[in-house]
Amino acid sequence: MPLRSLIVFTTLLHVYIGLRLLPALAGVAWAWPLLLAALVVSAATMPLPFVGMRSGRERQLADGWKWIGLISMGWFSSMAVLTLVRDAGLLLGWLVELATGLALDGERWRFWTAAAVPLAACTTSLVGLFNARRTASVVRVDVPIRDLPSALEGFTIAQLSDIHVGPTIKRGYIQRIVDAVNALGADMVAITGDLVDGTVPELREHIAPLRQLKARHGTFVVTGNHEYYAGAHAWIHELRRLGLRVLLNEHVILQTRNVKGAQTDEEVHGSALLVAGVTDYTAGHFDASHASDPQGALADAPPLVHTRVLLAHQPRSAPAAAEAGYHLQLSGHTHGGQFFPWNLFVPLQQPFTAGLHKLQEMWVYTSRGTGYWGPPKRFGAPSEITLLRLVQAD
C-alpha cells in the first residue's frame, strides 16, 4: 500500500476509535483529553517507520523517530482490536436486551468497557516492550529420531531465527544473543532466516558479533524473505565474510566422531549428520535461480548418511521436505504470532505456528523467533533461543 494511502487508512481507523470511545468517557474530565491526545500522537507518529534512513547523525535521528512510530504502531494495533471486541460485546448486549427484555445498565457498561480498552492496550504494550527487549530465554527441546545412530545421540543444535536487526535491534542486542548461545556449548548453530531488515552498509557493524558464535561444527544460515527485501546477494556475501556458512539449496555432511582407521563407508557415514539448507519459500519471486528446492538440496548426498536435518525459513517448506525424506526441519518466520491477535492469523498461511510437530515421518520445529519484527512488542509469544537435542525414539 502506498504511504499516502496507508496514512489515510490508519488516520480513519484512529478517528473510528475516537468516535467509539471518547463519548463514553466524557463524564471523566481528564480521561477523554488524555485519550484524545494519545490518539493524535499515535496517528501522527505511526508513518515514521516508513521514512527512509539516511547516513550518520541523520540516520540516528531517523532511528529515534522510528522507535516512537513502532511503539505507537504496537499500541494502536491493540487499541483497534480491543475496540472491535468492545463493539462486538456491546452489540451482543443489545441483542440480549432485545431478545429477553432485560434492561441492562448500558451507560455504565459503555463507560467501563471504554476505559478498559486503553488500559489493556497500554498494559499489553508495556509488558510486550519488556518481553521484546529482554534477551531471549533458552527453550530446550528433545527431538526423537527413529534409528538414530548412537554417535548422534545427544547432538545439539542451537537455533536462532527472525532476529530482524534494524531500526530498534542493534549490536548490543545481538551481542547478548551471541553470549547466550556460546554459553550453551552446542554442536552446531542454525540461523533460520530473517536476520536483517536493512542493507549491508546500514547494518554491517550491528551483525558483526555473529562472527563470535562458537559451536563444534560451526554456524549455518539460510535466507528468509526479509533478506530478499534487503538485498540477499549482498547479505550472503557479508555473512560468508563473517565466517558463517550460508546454505543455498545445498547440504553439508558433519562427521560427529573420529573415523580415523574406519574400514568401511558405513563406518564413515553411519555417525555422520546431513545438514541441508534451502532458500526462502518465496525466494524464486526475487531471483529465479534461488527457487527453494528441498529435494535439490540433497543432490549427490551419500546414501549411507541416514539422518537428515533441513533448515528452511518458512514452515510451508515442510510438505516438500517430508517428501524428500528429511527427519527434522527447523523453521521460523511466524514469530509465534508475536502478540495477540496475530497468532490467530498465522494458521491461515503456515501449517505450524510454534513448537514441535510431526508431519508424516518428519518432525518440524517452528521457532517463535529470537528478536521481533516491527513494533517492539511480544505478548503471549515470548522470543526464544532454541537448543534442540537429537535423541533415540522409543
N, C-alpha and C positions, 0 to 999 in steps of 0.2 A: 504494500500500500504506500503511495507517495506520502511524503512527510506532511504536506499541507492537508491532505485528506485525513491522515491519522490525527492531526491536531484538531480538526473539526469534529471528528468522531469522538475522541476522548473528551473534548470540551462538552459536547452534548450529553455524554454519559455523566459528567460532573454536574451538569445542570439537572439531569434527571434525579441524581442522588439528593441534591439540594432540595428540589421540589418535594421529594418524598419524605425527607427527614426534618428539614428546618421548621415547617409549620407545626409539627408535633412538639417541638422544643421551644416554641415561642413563649411559653409560660415561665421559662427559666432565663433570667436576664443575661446571664453570662454564657449560657450553653450555645445558643444559636449563633452569636457573633464569633465564638471560638471555632465552631464547626464551619461556618461560612469562610472564615479566614483560612482554615486548613484546606478547604476545597479549592479556593482561589490559588493558594500556593502550589497545591498538587497539580492543578490544571496548567499552571504556568511553567512548572519545572519538569514535568514528565517528558516533553520533547527533547530535553537537553542531552540525554544519552545518544541521540542520533546525530548530534553535531559532530562534524569531522574533527579528528585530533590534529594538532599541529606539533611543532617541534619545540624543544627547550622549555622555557618558562611558560609559554602559552599552552603547551601540552599539559603541564602540571595543573594550570588553572582550569583547563578543559576537563581534566580528570576529576577535579574537585566538584565542578558543576554536575558531572555525570553521577558522582556519588549521590548528590542531592536528588537528581532526577530518578535514579534507580530505587532509592528508598521510597520516594513518592509513588513510584510505579507499584512497588510491593504493597504499600498501604492502600492505594486506590484499588488494586485488584481485590483485596479483602473487602473493602467498602462496597464495591459493586456487587460482589457475590452475596454478601450479607444483606444488602438492601433488597436484592431479588428474593432471598429467602424470607425476609420480613414481609415483603409484599405477598408472597405465597401464603404465609401464615395469616395475614390479615384477610386475604380472600377466603381462606378456609374457615376462619372465624365467622365471616359474614354469611357463608353458606350454611354453617351450623345454626346461626341465628334464624336464617330463612327457613331451614328445614324443621327446626324444633320449636321455634317461637320463643326460645330463651333470650333474655336480654343480657348481653354481656356488657361489661364496662369498657366500651370501645375507646373512649378518650384516654383512660388510664393505660389501657393496653397499647395504644399507639405511642404514648409518651415513653413508656418503659422500653418498648422494642426499639424506638428511635434512638434512645440513649444507649442501648446495648450495642447497636451496630458500630459506632465509632470507638466505643470502649473495647469491644472484641477485636476490631481491626488494629487498634494501637497495641493491644496486648500481644496479639499474634505477631505483629511486625517487630516489636522489641525482642520477644523471645526468639523469633526467627532470625533476627540480626545476630544475636548471640550465638545461635546454633550454626549459622553460616560462617562466622568469623573464627570460631574456635578450631583448633587442629582436629581433624577427623579422627574419630575413635577407630581402634583396630577391631575388625569383625573376623572371628576365626571360624572357618568352615571346613569340615571334613567332606571329601568327595569320594564315595565308594566306587571303585573301578573293578569290574569283574576281570579275573585273571591278570591282575596287576602283578608285574614281575617283582620279586622280593627286593630287588635293588631300588625300585621306585617307591617302596613303602615309606611313607612319611615325607616324600618330596614336597617342598613348599613353594608356593607362588605368591608373591606379594603383588596384588593388583591395585593400580591407580587408574582412575577414569574420570573424564569430564571435569578437569580442573578449571579450565576456562581462564587461563591467565589473560588479563586485560585491564580495563579501567580500574577495577577495585581489587583485583588479585595480583599481587606484585611479588618481588623477590623474597621478602621476609616470609610471606605465606608459603611459598614454595620451599624455602629452607627448612621450615618447621616440618613439612611433609617428608622431605628427604631425610631429616634426622630421625623421624619416627620409623620410616621404612628401614633405614640402616640398623636400627636397634633390634629389628626382628630377625636378622641373620637368615633371610630367605635364600633358597637355592636359585631362584630367578625372580626378576621383576617384570611385570607386564603392564604396559600403559595402553589402555584400550580406547584411545581416541579422544577428540575434543580437548586437546591440551591447551589450545590458544584461541584467543579472539582478537586478532590483530596481526600486523605484518611483522616480518623478521626484524627490520630496523627499529620498530617501536618496542618490541618485547624481547629482543635478544638478551639483554642484561638480566631480565627478570626470570628467564628459564635457565640461566647458566648454572644454578645449583644442581640441576639434574645430572650434570656430569659427575657429581659426587655419589650417586647411587651405587651401592655395593651389593653384589649378590654373586654367588659361586659361579653361575653361568651367564651373568650379565643381565642387561636390560633390553627388552624387546618392545617395539612400538608399532601400532597400526594407526592408520589415519581415520579420523572421524569426519563428519560432514562440515564441521567448523574449520577444519584445516583447509578444506577446499574453498570456503568463503574467504579465507585469509591468504591464500596463495600456497597451495600444497607443495608444489615443487621446491619452492624456496625453503619451506619448513622441513621438508625431507632432507635437503642438503644440510641445513643447520643442525638438525638432530643427529645426523651422522657425524657431523663435525664434532659434536659433543661426546661422541663415543657410544651413542645408542644405536641399536640395530633395528632399522625400520624394515618391516616385512611387507612386501607388496605382492600379494598373491604368490607367496613362496614359503618355504619351510627351512628349518634348521634341525639337525639331529644333535641332541645333547647326550653325551656319554656320561652316565652318572656314577660309574665306578671304574677303577683301574683295570683295563683289559689287557695289559701287557702280558704276553705269553699265552693269550687265548688261542685255542686250536681251531675253532670253527666260527663261521659267520654268525651262527646262532648265539654263541657265547659273546660275540662282539656286540650284536644288535639286541640281544634279549634284555639287556639292562639299560637300553637307550630310550630316550623320550623324543618323540617328534613334536616340535612346536611350529605351527603354521600361523601365518597372519594374512588377512585379506584386507583390501582397501574397503572404504566405507560402502555400505549398501547402495548409496546414491552416487558413488564416485564417477560412474560412467556418464552421468549427465554433464560433468565438468570436463572430463577427459576420457575419451572412448578407450584409450589404452589402459586406463585404470579401472575398468569394469570389474566389480567384485566377483571372485571366482574361487569358492572353497574347494571345488574339485581340482581345478588347475593348480592350486597351491600344493597339491600332493604329487605333482609331476616328478617322476624319477625317484620317488620315495622308496627306501629299502623295504621290501615286503616283510622282512623279519622284525622290523620295529613296529610292534603291535599297538603301543599306547600312543594316542594322538590327541593333542590339545590344539584348539583353534582360538586365535584372538580375532574377534570381529566386533566392530564398534556397536552395531545395532543387533538386538535380539532377532530381528527379521531375517538374519542370515541363517538362523537355526535349521529350518527345514532342509535347505541345501547342504548344510554341514552334516546333519544326521544321515542324509542320503549318501554322503561321501565317506562315511564310516569313522567320524571323529568320536572320541569318548567324552570330551568335555569342550564346551565353548564358553569363553569368557567375554562378556559384553558389558556395555554401559548404556549411554545415550538417554535413558529415561529419567535419570535423577531420582527415581522412585516417586516421581510426581513433584518433588521439591517442596511444594506446600499446597495445602488444600485450596481449591478443589481440583487442581490439575492432575492429581493422582487418579481421579476418576476418568480422565480422558485418555490416559496412556494406553489402556487396552484397546482403544479404537484403532490404534496404529501398530502397536507392538504386541507380540504374543505373551511377553512376560514383563512385569513392572519392576520387580526386585526379588533378589534371593535365588535359591537353588531350586530348579525344576527339572523334570525329566521329559524329554521328547524322544519317543521311540526308545532306542538303546543309548541315547546320548544325554548327558547332563548339560544344563545351561545355567550358568551363574550370571545374573544381571546385577551389577553394582549400582548402588544409589548415587555414586559419584563421590569424588574426593573434594571437589570445590562446589561451585554453583554457577548458574547462568543468569544474567540479568539482575533482578533485584537481589541484594544480599539478604536472603531470607530463606530459611528452611524450617518448616513446621510440620511435624509428623513424618518426615522423611530425612533422618539425620545423615550427614555425609559419612563416608567410611574409607578406611584403608583396609583392604581385604587380604587376609592371609589364608590361602586355600591349601589344604594338605591332602595329598592323594593317599587313600587307604584301600586295603583289600575289601571288596564287597563280601558280605556274609553269605 
